[in-house]
Amino acid sequence: MASLTQASTALSTSFKPTLAGNSRSSGRKSVSFSITGKRFPYLSSRPGRFQVSCSAKPETLNKVCDIVKKQLALPEDTAVTPGSKFTELGADSLDTVEIVMGLEEEFGISVEEESAQTIATVQDAADLIEKLVEKKST
């Protein structure tokens, strides 16, 4: 609890929210902020839930969002955020396979079937990509 209190104190001095639009079906808002040099590109809040994700680089998240929009043929004004679930965007299992194939092609990686089955959100995909790209470069 002490670390949460310290983070809250730092947060109150450097919090600069940037609200993104609601996603079509989730009704959530997202915000981006920094705490003592750490970047948290995605924060989401629902009644009774709070989530912070910080693994993937913003460039990776943007590419994943673009690929998801393209594969699902979503209108340009459709909000796709790190917390967007593929199913909420209208993807079925075949669409998800096509998204993964697009990600593999774009990033020059190979996603194992077991790993592909754990991808439910844009953030999940971006985190996995970062991990696989890092592994590939070592």
C-alpha positions as CSV (number, residue, x, y, z in Angstrom):
1,M,0.0,0.0,0.0
2,A,2.9,2.4,0.7
3,S,4.0,2.3,-3.0
4,L,0.5,3.0,-4.1
5,T,0.3,6.1,-1.9
6,Q,3.7,7.3,-3.2
7,A,2.5,6.7,-6.8
8,S,-0.7,8.7,-6.1
9,T,1.4,11.6,-4.7
10,A,3.6,11.7,-7.8
11,L,0.6,11.3,-10.0
12,S,-1.2,14.3,-8.5
13,T,1.8,16.5,-9.4
14,S,2.4,15.4,-13.0
15,F,-1.0,14.1,-14.2
16,K,-1.9,15.5,-17.6
17,P,-4.8,13.5,-18.9
18,T,-5.4,13.1,-22.6
19,L,-8.8,11.5,-23.1
20,A,-9.3,9.2,-26.1
21,G,-12.8,8.7,-27.5
22,N,-15.0,5.9,-26.4
23,S,-14.7,2.7,-28.3
24,R,-17.8,1.8,-30.1
25,S,-19.1,-0.8,-27.7
26,S,-17.1,-0.7,-24.5
27,G,-18.1,2.8,-23.2
28,R,-14.6,3.2,-21.6
29,K,-12.3,6.2,-21.7
30,S,-8.5,5.9,-21.8
31,V,-5.9,8.4,-20.6
32,S,-2.1,8.7,-21.1
33,F,0.2,10.0,-18.4
34,S,3.8,9.9,-17.0
35,I,5.0,9.2,-13.5
36,T,8.6,9.9,-12.6
37,G,9.8,9.2,-16.1
38,K,7.7,6.0,-16.6
39,R,5.2,6.1,-19.5
40,F,1.9,4.4,-19.1
41,P,0.3,4.6,-22.5
42,Y,-3.0,3.1,-21.5
43,L,-5.1,3.4,-18.4
44,S,-8.7,2.3,-18.3
45,S,-11.3,2.6,-15.6
46,R,-14.6,0.9,-15.1
47,P,-16.7,0.8,-12.0
48,G,-14.9,-1.5,-9.6
49,R,-11.9,-2.1,-12.0
50,F,-8.7,-0.3,-12.7
51,Q,-6.1,-1.4,-15.3
52,V,-2.6,0.0,-16.3
53,S,-0.7,-1.5,-19.2
54,C,2.8,-0.3,-20.0
55,S,4.8,-2.9,-21.9
56,A,4.5,-2.1,-25.6
57,K,5.9,1.0,-27.3
58,P,3.4,3.6,-28.7
59,E,4.6,2.9,-32.2
60,T,3.8,-0.8,-31.8
61,L,0.4,0.0,-30.5
62,N,-0.4,2.3,-33.3
63,K,0.7,-0.2,-35.9
64,V,-1.4,-2.9,-34.3
65,C,-4.4,-0.6,-34.2
66,D,-3.9,0.2,-37.9
67,I,-3.7,-3.5,-38.8
68,V,-6.8,-4.4,-36.8
69,K,-8.8,-1.6,-38.5
70,K,-7.6,-2.8,-41.9
71,Q,-8.2,-6.5,-41.3
72,L,-11.7,-5.8,-39.9
73,A,-12.5,-3.2,-42.5
74,L,-13.5,-0.8,-39.8
75,P,-14.5,2.8,-40.7
76,E,-11.7,5.3,-40.2
77,D,-13.5,7.1,-37.3
78,T,-13.8,3.8,-35.3
79,A,-11.9,4.2,-32.0
80,V,-9.4,1.3,-31.6
81,T,-7.5,1.6,-28.3
82,P,-5.1,-0.7,-26.5
83,G,-8.0,-2.0,-24.5
84,S,-10.2,-2.8,-27.5
85,K,-11.1,-6.5,-27.6
86,F,-11.2,-8.0,-31.0
87,T,-14.6,-9.6,-30.3
88,E,-16.0,-6.2,-29.3
89,L,-14.8,-4.8,-32.7
90,G,-16.8,-7.6,-34.4
91,A,-13.9,-10.1,-35.0
92,D,-14.7,-13.8,-35.1
93,S,-12.0,-16.6,-34.8
94,L,-11.1,-16.4,-38.5
95,D,-10.7,-12.6,-38.3
96,T,-8.4,-13.1,-35.3
97,V,-6.3,-15.5,-37.3
98,E,-6.1,-13.0,-40.2
99,I,-5.1,-10.2,-37.7
100,V,-2.3,-12.4,-36.3
101,M,-1.1,-13.2,-39.9
102,G,-1.1,-9.5,-40.7
103,L,0.9,-8.8,-37.5
104,E,3.4,-11.6,-38.4
105,E,3.9,-10.1,-41.8
106,E,4.2,-6.5,-40.6
107,F,6.7,-7.2,-37.8
108,G,8.6,-10.1,-39.4
109,I,7.8,-12.5,-36.6
110,S,6.2,-15.9,-36.1
111,V,3.4,-16.3,-33.5
112,E,3.0,-19.8,-32.1
113,E,-0.6,-21.1,-32.0
114,E,-0.5,-21.3,-28.2
115,S,0.5,-17.6,-28.0
116,A,-2.0,-16.5,-30.6
117,Q,-4.8,-18.0,-28.5
118,T,-4.0,-15.7,-25.6
119,I,-4.5,-12.5,-27.7
120,A,-7.8,-10.9,-26.9
121,T,-7.0,-7.2,-27.0
122,V,-4.8,-4.8,-29.0
123,Q,-2.6,-4.4,-25.9
124,D,-2.2,-8.2,-25.7
125,A,-1.1,-8.3,-29.3
126,A,1.3,-5.4,-28.9
127,D,2.9,-6.9,-25.8
128,L,3.4,-10.2,-27.5
129,I,4.9,-8.5,-30.6
130,E,7.4,-6.6,-28.4
131,K,8.4,-9.8,-26.6
132,L,8.8,-11.7,-29.9
133,V,10.8,-8.9,-31.6
134,E,13.1,-8.6,-28.6
135,K,13.6,-12.4,-28.6
136,K,14.3,-12.4,-32.3
137,S,17.0,-9.7,-32.0
138,T,18.9,-11.7,-29.3
